[in-house]
Amino acid sequence: MKTSMHKRGNLLRGNQRVLTVSLLLATLAACQKNVEPKLNDAASEELVSTKATTGGNIIWEENADASSFLTGGLTLSVQYATSYGITASTTQAYNGTKSARFELRDTDPESHSGTRSEIAFPTPTTNNFWYSYALYMPSAQYKDEAADEVITQWHGGGGITPAISMRVTNGHLVMRTPDNAKTDLGAIEKDKWHTYVYHIIHSSGSDGLIEIWKDGTKLVSRKGPSMYAITGDFHLPNWKMGIYKSDWNGTGTTSTNLRVLYFDDIKYGKATATYDEMLPVGNGGSTTPTSPTDGTSTQPATPSNTSISVTSFTLVNSATEKELSTIANGSSIGLSALSLKAANIRAVTSGTIASVKFELSGAQSKTATDAAAPYALMGDDGNGNYYYGNWNPPALGTYTLKATPYDSKGVAGVSKTITFTFAK
């Protein structure tokens, strides 16, 4: 009996030593940012159950209301390294009773070679899709800072930055495109739900298209390259959403240490889908607004900040980096007489401006936002070097140009609209 008790005591002490060593190793692993710990089975199973696709034009959708979520119909890559990285939350809900909650901290271990909490969809075999979700950004857990992070991206491989990405910087949503242009889409109003609908034709040629609606208002209608050419390791872009903050990779830190976002009624649609099908539906079966505004302006009918304005437009020769003249309403501009091939147009502003949105229609069309002075239709490098964004050459014909200034809170000021003609 004593021998049996002695052996049992030795076994217990041995198990305690093994448990102690295991806990020590786990603690050390958690302290190393580059180690990706394996989640416990219960946490993993909570996020990977079954969910059927809806069929028709909707390939996949999710509102987190089921006991488990983020699977079914598609093989998703769920990329996070903590038990709190992606969870179903009852704190906020746009559709039903739950939403998908994404949390990222600067001390989180890396997952898939980055500090991220994201879901990634499979690489597609066709190039025309719709995407949408409702987004809630809590002000207490998402403090503004200049160092940006990606909350939606379309990644085409190649070991470089995503072809298209939606980034948050200083509380604004900024779109980055394959030409490395950054378009300010305005402030994200926190502590309230917003709907986002995207229609993208992924192409490295002129037939590419990016359309974006926020809360029913069209923010972007951009034609032209929307992905990198498929060579080497590049492929058709696959959709990813969540939070990825590259500044926190390795031992990097920024002025904040926490990011929390809620997504709800996430939808992935075929080329044949419609805006109405893709628009997230709020509780009560309604959305606000229920249909898109086809216009491209996001300003209210009456300016909210009359202390800022666009006062005039200046024609720029991008080849020489020189400003030529003010463009008067109704004027005709002779390109040959000015020896003008590469052109740009600068908005002259008054007041403290954060960005200017340009809307050009006519012989050619373009909608873009410049968030750094000098504010130019075709962009610049922020130091007046207009060659970085030139109109080369402008098509002959009549144009209407509208420019709207915005302050640092995303409130529109007094816009200006002119009509002019480019002639030989």
N, C-alpha and C positions, 0 to 999 in steps of 0.2 A: 504494500500500500504506500509506504514511504517512497519507494523507488518510483512508483507510478506518479505520485504527486511531484516528485523532484523533476521527472521528465516533463510533466505538464508545465511546471514553472519555467524550465529552460526553454520550452517551446514558446511560451507566452512572451518571455523576454526576447527571444529571437524574432518573433513576429513584430514586437514593438520596435526593435532595431531596424527591421526592414521598412516598417511604416515611417519611422523617423527619417531614414535615408530617402525614401520616396518623396516625402513631403519636402525635404530639403532640396532635392533635385527639381521638384516642381516649382518651388519658390525661386530657385536660381534661374530656371527657364523663364519664369514670368518676368524677372527683372531684366532679361536680355531682350531688347526691343526687336531684334531680328529673328527671334525664335517664334515660330507659329505653333502654339500649343494645340493639341487635339481637344476639341470640345467633348464634354461628357455625352454619353449616348442619349440621355434624356433631353438635353438642350438641342442636340442635333435632330432628334426625332420630332421635336416640337415644330421645327421649321420645315421638315420634309415629310409631308403626308401626301394626300392625293387631292387633286382639284381638276375637274374636267374643263376643257376649253368650251367656249360657247358656240363654236361653229359659225357658219356664214362668213361675214367679213372680218370678224374678230378672231384673231389667232389665239390670243391668251388674255385673260384678265384676272385681277386679284383685288379684293377689298379687305382681306385679313380676317373676315368674320368666322371662317371655319376654325375648328380646333387646331388645325395645322395649316400652313400656307406656303406659298412660293414654289409649288411644283405642279405637275400635271400638264400633259400635252407637249411640253417642251422640256428639254434637259437644260435646266438653268445651272449656272455656276454661282454658288452663294459664297461670296468672298469677304470673310470677316474673321477675326482672331480672338474674340471675347464672347462671353455668355450674354452680354448686353448689346452686342454689335447690331443685331437685327432681331427684333421681337414684335409680337402682336400686342398693341397697346389699346387699352380702353380709355385712356386719358383724353385723346382727341379722336374724332371720327367725322368724316365727311359723308361717307356712304355706309349705312349700317351702324354697327356698334363698336367697331375696332378700326385701327389703321396700322400700317407697317411703320414701325419706329426704328430709325437708324441713328446710332450713337457712335461717335468717334472721339477718342481722347489722345492727346499728344504722347502719352506713355504706352499706348496700345502696341502690342507686337505687330510686325508687318504681316500682311497676307498677300500672296501673289505678288511679291516684290514691291509692296507699297503699303503705306498707312491708309487703310481703307475699310469701309463697311459698304459693300455694293452687291448688287445682283447683276449678272451678265447673261444676256441671251445668246443663243447659238449664232454662229456666223451664217448669214443668209445666203441663198443661192440666187435671189433676184434683188432688184435694187430700188423698189418703190414701196414705201411703207408709211403707215400712220402710227403715231405714238401719243399717249396722253396720260395725265394723272392729275390729282388734286394735291396741292402742296401746302403744308403748314409749317412756318418757321417761328419757334418760340423765342421771344426777345431775350428772356432770361438765360437761355441755354444756347444762344447763337449771337454772341456779341459781334459788332462790326469790327473789322480790321482790314488793313490793306492787303495782307497776304491772302491770296485767293485759294479756293478749293473747287473741285469739280463736283457738281451734283447730277449732271446728266452728260453722257458722252456717247459718241459713235466712233469706235476705235477700229482702224483698218490695219493694225499691225505695223510692221516695218521698224519697230523699236523707236518710234518717235511719238510726238504728242498726238492726241486724237484728231481725226479729220475735222470733226465738229464737237465742240464742248460748250456746255453752259456752266459758267463759273460765277461764284459769288465773291465780290470784292467791295469792301466799304458799304455793304448792305444793298448793292446793286447787282442785278443779273446781267452778266456780260457774255455775249456769244463770241467764241473764237472759231475761225474758219480756216480752211486749208492754206489760204494766202497769208496766214498769221495776222489777219485783221481782227481787231477786238471791237465789237459793237455793243454799246451800252443800251440795254433794253429797259432801263429804268429801275427805280427802287422797288425792293420786295417789301410790301407792307406786312409787318410781322403781326403775330398773334391773331391771324385770321386765315381762313382757307382761300386759296386761289386755284383756278383751273388753268392748265396748260395743255394745248393741243399742238402737235407737230406733224407736218406732212413733208417728207423728204424723198426726193428722187436722188439717190446716191450715184454720182457720175463725176468723172474727172474732166468732162467736156462741157460744152456750152448748154447741154440739155439738162444739167443738174438744177435742182430746185430745193429751196428751204423756205417753208411757210410756218410761221409760229403765231398762235393766238393766245392771249392771256385774258381770262375772264370775258371771252367773247370778242375782244378787240384784237385786230390783226396788228402784230408788232413788226413782223418781217415777211417780205416777199422778195427773195433773193434768187436770181437766176445765175447760172454759171457753175463752175466746179464746186462740188460739195464733198469730194473725197480725193484721196491720192490715187494716182494711176496704179493699176494692179501689175506690179513687177516684183520679182524676188519674194520677200516675205509679206508683201502687202496683199490684202484681201478685201472683199466687200465689208464695209463697217458693220460691226455688231453693236447692239444697244446695251449700254450699262447705265445703271442709276443707283443713287445712294450718296455716299460721301467719300471722296478721295482727296487727301491733302498731302501733296508731295513735299511741302515745306516741313512736314513732321517725319519724313523718312529718316532712317538712321537715328541720330540723336538730335535732329533739328527741332527747334521750338519757335513759337511766334508769340505775339502779345496775348493770344487766347490759348486755352488748353482744352476746350470742349466744343463739340458740334453735335446738335440734335436736330433731326428733321423728321417730319411725319409725311408719309405718302399714302394716298388712298385712291380707290377706284382706278388702278393702273390698267391701261389697255394697250395692246399691241395689235395693229390692224393691217389687213392686206391693202394693196393698191386700190382695190375696189371699194374700200370703206369710205364713209362720208364724215364730214365734220360732226353732224348731229349724232351719228353712231358713236363717235369717239369721245364726245364731250362727257366728262365725268358727271355723274348724276348725284346730287346731294340728297340728304335725308328729306323725305317728303316727296321724292320723285321729281324735284324741280331743280333747275340751275339758274344762276343769275349772272349774265343774261342767258336765255335759252338758245339763242342763235347768234352766229358770228356777225360782227360788224365788218363789212367788206372794205371800208375805207382803211387807210394805213395810218391815219393820225391817232395819237393816243391822248391828245390834249382835250380838255373840256371846251364846250362852246365859248365860255367866257374864261379868259386866262385867270389862273388862281394866284399868280405872282406877277403883278404889273410892274415890279421894280426891275425886272429883267426883260430884255427884248432883242430881237434881231432888227437892225435899223437899215441895212443895205447889203448888197452883194458886190464883191470885187472879182473881176476876171483875172486869172493868173495864167502866165505862160509857164507850164511845168518844166519845159526843156531848159529855160533860163533861170527859173525860180524867181521871176519878177512879176509883180502885180502890174496890170496894164491899165484898167479903168473900172469905174463903177458901172454896173449893168443896170440901166434904167428900165422900168417897166415898158414893154412894147418895143424895145430896141432891137435892131438887126445888126449882127456882128459879122463882118466880113473876115473870114479866116485868112484868105490870101493877102489882103491888105495888111494884116497884122503879122504875117508869116507865122501863123499859129497852127501847130499840129497837135502838140500835147498840151491839154488845157486842164484847168481846175477852177473851182469857184469857191471863194471864201465868204463866210457869213460875218459881217461886221456886227458886233454885239454891244449891248450896254448893260451894266450891272454885273453882279457876281454870278458867272455862269459855270455850271458843272459839265454840261454837254449840250450839243445841238443836234437835233434830228432833221435830216434832209429827206425830202420826198420829191423826186424828179419824175415827170411823165412827159410823153410826147414822142419824138422820133426815137428816143431811147428812154428807158426807165431805170430808176435806181432808188432804193430806200436804204439809208445808212445813218448811223449815229456816230459822231466824233466826240470823244470824251476828253480831248486835250487840245488846248489852243495852240496854233490858230485852227479854228473850226472850218473844215473844208469838206465839200461834197465828196471828193474822191480820196480824202484822207491825206495824211502827211506824217512826218516822223516826230511831230510835237515841237519841232524847232523851225517850222516854216519851210522845210524841205519838201515841196509839193511833188517832187519827182517820185516819191514813194507811192503816191496815189494819183496817177494822171489819167486823163481822158484822151486816149491816143489812137485815132483822132476822133473828135466828136462827129456824130452823124449830122448831116445837113437837115434842117427842118425846124419846126417850132416846138418850144418846150414851156412847161409850167414848172416852176421851182418854188417849193415851200420849205421854210426853215423854222423850226420851233425850238426855243431855248428851254433848258430845264435847270433848276437849282439843285443843290446837293441832296435835297430830300425827294427829288424826282417830280417836283411840282412844275408844271408848264408855265411859261411866261408868254409874252406877246410875240406871236409869229409874224412872218412877212412872206408874202407870195408875189412872184413876178412872172410875167410871160415874156419870152424873148426868142429870137430866131438866129440860128447859125446859117450863114450863107457862104458861098464861095468867095 
